[in-house]
């Protein structure tokens, strides 16, 4: 039986604040991520979905940030 081992996630707003990055830019960077990469969507009553990340997702996102900063042409702001 599969047991979900994710016990918490962090919203993109919090990740942006913690990393000192623009939230809209991070959203563009994370667009290509999948659940297997640690990206999930959180929905509430009357709200649009909010992008959130597992700890693994934050690590993946940080690697993507590094990659896009080294090669800005890969992602057009």
N, CA and C atoms as an extended XYZ file, in Angstrom:
231
Properties=species:S:1:pos:R:3:atomname:S:1:resname:S:1:resid:I:1 pbc="F F F"
N         0.840       -1.175        0.000 N   UNK     1
C         0.000        0.000        0.000 CA  UNK     1
C         0.888        1.241        0.000 C   UNK     1
N         0.551        2.212       -0.862 N   UNK     2
C         1.304        3.461       -0.951 CA  UNK     2
C         0.911        4.392        0.195 C   UNK     2
N         1.892        4.947        0.859 N   UNK     3
C         1.638        5.899        1.937 CA  UNK     3
C         2.279        7.223        1.550 C   UNK     3
N         1.473        8.271        1.525 N   UNK     4
C         1.980        9.597        1.201 CA  UNK     4
C         2.894       10.064        2.326 C   UNK     4
N         4.139       10.389        2.003 N   UNK     5
C         5.111       10.778        3.014 CA  UNK     5
C         5.298       12.284        3.100 C   UNK     5
N         4.547       13.055        2.328 N   UNK     6
C         4.625       14.517        2.397 CA  UNK     6
C         3.784       14.969        3.578 C   UNK     6
N         4.417       15.662        4.509 N   UNK     7
C         3.693       16.110        5.699 CA  UNK     7
C         3.413       17.598        5.689 C   UNK     7
N         4.041       18.335        4.762 N   UNK     8
C         3.763       19.764        4.646 CA  UNK     8
C         4.225       20.253        3.281 C   UNK     8
N         3.679       21.385        2.878 N   UNK     9
C         4.096       22.053        1.653 CA  UNK     9
C         4.261       23.533        1.966 C   UNK     9
N         4.954       24.227        1.078 N   UNK    10
C         5.185       25.661        1.238 CA  UNK    10
C         4.667       26.363       -0.003 C   UNK    10
N         3.864       27.416        0.190 N   UNK    11
C         3.301       28.130       -0.946 CA  UNK    11
C         4.376       28.894       -1.704 C   UNK    11
N         4.076       29.188       -2.949 N   UNK    12
C         5.035       29.900       -3.787 CA  UNK    12
C         5.346       31.287       -3.218 C   UNK    12
N         4.362       31.926       -2.595 N   UNK    13
C         4.616       33.236       -1.987 CA  UNK    13
C         5.662       33.162       -0.896 C   UNK    13
N         5.569       32.151       -0.069 N   UNK    14
C         6.540       31.969        1.011 CA  UNK    14
C         7.916       31.609        0.459 C   UNK    14
N         7.949       30.726       -0.556 N   UNK    15
C         9.223       30.343       -1.168 CA  UNK    15
C         9.878       31.575       -1.789 C   UNK    15
N         9.094       32.395       -2.494 N   UNK    16
C         9.644       33.606       -3.109 CA  UNK    16
C        10.241       34.525       -2.055 C   UNK    16
N         9.528       34.707       -0.959 N   UNK    17
C        10.031       35.559        0.131 CA  UNK    17
C        11.313       34.982        0.722 C   UNK    17
N        11.308       33.690        1.001 N   UNK    18
C        12.479       33.037        1.611 CA  UNK    18
C        13.705       33.084        0.707 C   UNK    18
N        13.488       32.989       -0.615 N   UNK    19
C        14.604       32.975       -1.558 CA  UNK    19
C        14.950       34.363       -2.096 C   UNK    19
N        14.135       35.365       -1.756 N   UNK    20
C        14.380       36.715       -2.245 CA  UNK    20
C        14.158       36.855       -3.742 C   UNK    20
N        13.176       36.125       -4.257 N   UNK    21
C        12.876       36.138       -5.693 CA  UNK    21
C        11.475       36.688       -5.930 C   UNK    21
N        11.224       37.130       -7.146 N   UNK    22
C         9.913       37.611       -7.551 CA  UNK    22
C         8.956       36.431       -7.722 C   UNK    22
N         7.794       36.513       -7.109 N   UNK    23
C         6.841       35.401       -7.158 CA  UNK    23
C         6.364       35.088       -8.569 C   UNK    23
N         6.104       36.110       -9.369 N   UNK    24
C         5.651       35.872      -10.745 CA  UNK    24
C         6.734       35.179      -11.565 C   UNK    24
N         7.988       35.598      -11.374 N   UNK    25
C         9.096       34.964      -12.087 CA  UNK    25
C         9.240       33.510      -11.657 C   UNK    25
N         9.127       33.255      -10.336 N   UNK    26
C         9.211       31.873       -9.853 CA  UNK    26
C         8.098       31.017      -10.447 C   UNK    26
N         6.931       31.591      -10.581 N   UNK    27
C         5.818       30.867      -11.185 CA  UNK    27
C         6.160       30.468      -12.617 C   UNK    27
N         6.779       31.379      -13.360 N   UNK    28
C         7.213       31.058      -14.726 CA  UNK    28
C         8.258       29.947      -14.719 C   UNK    28
N         9.197       30.027      -13.781 N   UNK    29
C        10.245       29.012      -13.678 CA  UNK    29
C         9.637       27.646      -13.367 C   UNK    29
N         8.654       27.613      -12.495 N   UNK    30
C         8.068       26.353      -12.035 CA  UNK    30
C         7.037       25.774      -12.987 C   UNK    30
N         6.670       26.495      -14.010 N   UNK    31
C         5.612       26.053      -14.922 CA  UNK    31
C         5.850       24.652      -15.479 C   UNK    31
N         7.085       24.303      -15.756 N   UNK    32
C         7.380       22.993      -16.324 CA  UNK    32
C         7.502       21.872      -15.311 C   UNK    32
N         7.353       22.193      -14.026 N   UNK    33
C         7.471       21.161      -12.988 CA  UNK    33
C         6.197       20.325      -12.923 C   UNK    33
N         6.342       19.089      -12.489 N   UNK    34
C         5.236       18.149      -12.322 CA  UNK    34
C         5.155       17.719      -10.862 C   UNK    34
N         4.085       17.013      -10.490 N   UNK    35
C         4.005       16.501       -9.120 CA  UNK    35
C         5.220       15.659       -8.725 C   UNK    35
N         5.777       14.932       -9.683 N   UNK    36
C         6.963       14.120       -9.385 CA  UNK    36
C         8.169       14.982       -9.032 C   UNK    36
N         8.118       16.265       -9.439 N   UNK    37
C         9.185       17.212       -9.138 CA  UNK    37
C         8.958       17.939       -7.818 C   UNK    37
N         7.826       17.669       -7.176 N   UNK    38
C         7.531       18.290       -5.889 CA  UNK    38
C         6.623       19.499       -5.965 C   UNK    38
N         5.943       19.691       -7.089 N   UNK    39
C         4.990       20.797       -7.245 CA  UNK    39
C         3.576       20.255       -7.075 C   UNK    39
N         2.786       20.919       -6.253 N   UNK    40
C         1.373       20.559       -6.124 CA  UNK    40
C         0.547       21.836       -6.141 C   UNK    40
N        -0.731       21.688       -6.343 N   UNK    41
C        -1.651       22.822       -6.285 CA  UNK    41
C        -2.546       22.642       -5.073 C   UNK    41
N        -2.768       23.718       -4.337 N   UNK    42
C        -3.617       23.704       -3.141 CA  UNK    42
C        -4.837       24.558       -3.451 C   UNK    42
N        -6.019       24.002       -3.184 N   UNK    43
C        -7.268       24.701       -3.458 CA  UNK    43
C        -8.045       24.896       -2.172 C   UNK    43
N        -8.669       26.054       -2.049 N   UNK    44
C        -9.530       26.347       -0.914 CA  UNK    44
C       -10.903       26.742       -1.418 C   UNK    44
N       -11.806       26.966       -0.504 N   UNK    45
C       -13.163       27.361       -0.860 CA  UNK    45
C       -13.123       28.764       -1.471 C   UNK    45
N       -13.676       28.885       -2.670 N   UNK    46
C       -13.758       30.178       -3.320 CA  UNK    46
C       -12.428       30.764       -3.758 C   UNK    46
N       -11.398       29.954       -3.837 N   UNK    47
C       -10.081       30.455       -4.221 CA  UNK    47
C        -9.605       29.760       -5.485 C   UNK    47
N        -8.774       30.469       -6.217 N   UNK    48
C        -8.050       29.818       -7.298 CA  UNK    48
C        -6.968       28.969       -6.648 C   UNK    48
N        -6.412       28.053       -7.386 N   UNK    49
C        -5.348       27.225       -6.845 CA  UNK    49
C        -4.097       28.035       -6.538 C   UNK    49
N        -3.368       27.578       -5.539 N   UNK    50
C        -2.107       28.195       -5.154 CA  UNK    50
C        -1.007       27.161       -5.371 C   UNK    50
N         0.034       27.556       -6.074 N   UNK    51
C         1.177       26.688       -6.302 CA  UNK    51
C         1.910       26.485       -4.981 C   UNK    51
N         2.276       25.250       -4.693 N   UNK    52
C         3.005       24.944       -3.464 CA  UNK    52
C         4.027       23.847       -3.756 C   UNK    52
N         5.017       23.749       -2.874 N   UNK    53
C         6.136       22.847       -3.100 CA  UNK    53
C         6.425       22.004       -1.869 C   UNK    53
N         6.764       20.755       -2.109 N   UNK    54
C         7.309       19.914       -1.053 CA  UNK    54
C         8.759       20.354       -0.833 C   UNK    54
N         9.428       19.804        0.167 N   UNK    55
C        10.844       20.118        0.366 CA  UNK    55
C        11.649       19.751       -0.881 C   UNK    55
N        11.346       18.602       -1.464 N   UNK    56
C        12.017       18.185       -2.695 CA  UNK    56
C        11.713       19.173       -3.818 C   UNK    56
N        10.490       19.669       -3.868 N   UNK    57
C        10.111       20.643       -4.886 CA  UNK    57
C        10.891       21.943       -4.768 C   UNK    57
N        11.140       22.377       -3.543 N   UNK    58
C        11.937       23.593       -3.334 CA  UNK    58
C        13.363       23.370       -3.825 C   UNK    58
N        13.916       22.202       -3.548 N   UNK    59
C        15.259       21.881       -4.041 CA  UNK    59
C        15.286       21.885       -5.571 C   UNK    59
N        14.262       21.291       -6.185 N   UNK    60
C        14.164       21.269       -7.645 CA  UNK    60
C        14.045       22.688       -8.187 C   UNK    60
N        13.214       23.495       -7.552 N   UNK    61
C        13.021       24.874       -7.976 CA  UNK    61
C        14.324       25.669       -7.863 C   UNK    61
N        15.070       25.461       -6.800 N   UNK    62
C        16.343       26.162       -6.624 CA  UNK    62
C        17.325       25.796       -7.733 C   UNK    62
N        17.309       24.561       -8.160 N   UNK    63
C        18.167       24.140       -9.273 CA  UNK    63
C        17.723       24.809      -10.573 C   UNK    63
N        16.418       24.899      -10.789 N   UNK    64
C        15.911       25.583      -11.977 CA  UNK    64
C        16.268       27.068      -11.946 C   UNK    64
N        16.166       27.689      -10.778 N   UNK    65
C        16.541       29.097      -10.636 CA  UNK    65
C        17.993       29.291      -11.053 C   UNK    65
N        18.865       28.431      -10.543 N   UNK    66
C        20.285       28.521      -10.889 CA  UNK    66
C        20.474       28.390      -12.397 C   UNK    66
N        19.794       27.421      -12.981 N   UNK    67
C        19.918       27.176      -14.408 CA  UNK    67
C        19.449       28.386      -15.224 C   UNK    67
N        18.299       28.962      -14.865 N   UNK    68
C        17.766       30.097      -15.613 CA  UNK    68
C        18.579       31.365      -15.392 C   UNK    68
N        19.178       31.525      -14.234 N   UNK    69
C        20.026       32.694      -14.002 CA  UNK    69
C        21.340       32.579      -14.767 C   UNK    69
N        21.844       31.365      -14.920 N   UNK    70
C        23.064       31.159      -15.704 CA  UNK    70
C        22.798       31.322      -17.202 C   UNK    70
N        21.583       31.021      -17.624 N   UNK    71
C        21.198       31.094      -19.043 CA  UNK    71
C        19.863       31.828      -19.162 C   UNK    71
N        19.855       33.157      -19.001 N   UNK    72
C        18.605       33.915      -18.980 CA  UNK    72
C        17.755       33.749      -20.233 C   UNK    72
N        18.356       33.437      -21.356 N   UNK    73
C        17.600       33.273      -22.590 CA  UNK    73
C        16.658       32.074      -22.581 C   UNK    73
N        16.865       31.156      -21.642 N   UNK    74
C        16.004       29.970      -21.568 CA  UNK    74
C        14.589       30.320      -21.128 C   UNK    74
N        14.459       31.388      -20.365 N   UNK    75
C        13.156       31.794      -19.845 CA  UNK    75
C        13.015       33.288      -20.074 C   UNK    75
N        12.061       33.639      -20.848 N   UNK    76
C        11.832       35.073      -21.103 CA  UNK    76
C        10.901       35.614      -20.043 C   UNK    76
N        11.355       36.654      -19.357 N   UNK    77
C        10.548       37.252      -18.277 CA  UNK    77
C         9.422       38.061      -18.836 C   UNK    77
